[in-house]
Amino acid sequence: MYELIVGDEATEDLEDLLVEKPVAGYRLATLLEEMSGSQDLLEKLSWDHYGGKPHAPEKGAILSVAKWLGPYRNGKNIWRLRDFELSRLGHEYRLIYAYIPAKDLYYVLAIVERAFNYDSTHPISQRVFAAYDRLEADGW
């Protein structure tokens, strides 16, 4: 069975968002809860390019999934998720997560604004990479 864990740093991101932009924060909290309770939805978190785009979603899709290519090419199994409902509400955020296939585990590393450019030198990127490295060091 698949499992979803929201890391401490991502939890802090969500808590900050709940204060700064409650509509976006509550929607993301709801999405995380919905994903945790759906094996079908969790399975799709490892389907690269699943879901399409908000203006042209695949039938039945509520989110878009893609690998974060730079780190992925360097051996880090890091992905990003975009919630279509959140986009329809006018809020653009991404969940950044690690996928650990040996354990069927998804570990949310960060919640970022869409404007985040995924540059490997950006402080958020560095934070995500450090969290990923800690997961690996802990044997995940």
Rosetta blueprint (number, residue, H / E / L):
1 M L
2 Y L
3 E E
4 L E
5 I E
6 V E
7 G L
8 D H
9 E H
10 A H
11 T H
12 E H
13 D H
14 L H
15 E H
16 D H
17 L H
18 L H
19 V H
20 E H
21 K L
22 P H
23 V H
24 A H
25 G H
26 Y H
27 R H
28 L H
29 A H
30 T H
31 L H
32 L H
33 E H
34 E H
35 M H
36 S H
37 G L
38 S L
39 Q H
40 D H
41 L H
42 L H
43 E H
44 K H
45 L L
46 S L
47 W L
48 D L
49 H L
50 Y L
51 G L
52 G E
53 K E
54 P L
55 H L
56 A E
57 P E
58 E L
59 K L
60 G L
61 A L
62 I L
63 L E
64 S E
65 V E
66 A E
67 K E
68 W L
69 L H
70 G H
71 P H
72 Y H
73 R H
74 N L
75 G L
76 K L
77 N L
78 I E
79 W E
80 R E
81 L E
82 R E
83 D E
84 F H
85 E H
86 L H
87 S H
88 R H
89 L L
90 G L
91 H L
92 E L
93 Y E
94 R E
95 L E
96 I E
97 Y E
98 A E
99 Y E
100 I E
101 P H
102 A H
103 K H
104 D L
105 L E
106 Y E
107 Y E
108 V E
109 L E
110 A E
111 I E
112 V E
113 E E
114 R L
115 A L
116 F L
117 N L
118 Y L
119 D L
120 S L
121 T L
122 H L
123 P H
124 I H
125 S H
126 Q H
127 R H
128 V H
129 F H
130 A H
131 A H
132 Y H
133 D H
134 R H
135 L H
136 E H
137 A H
138 D L
139 G L
140 W L
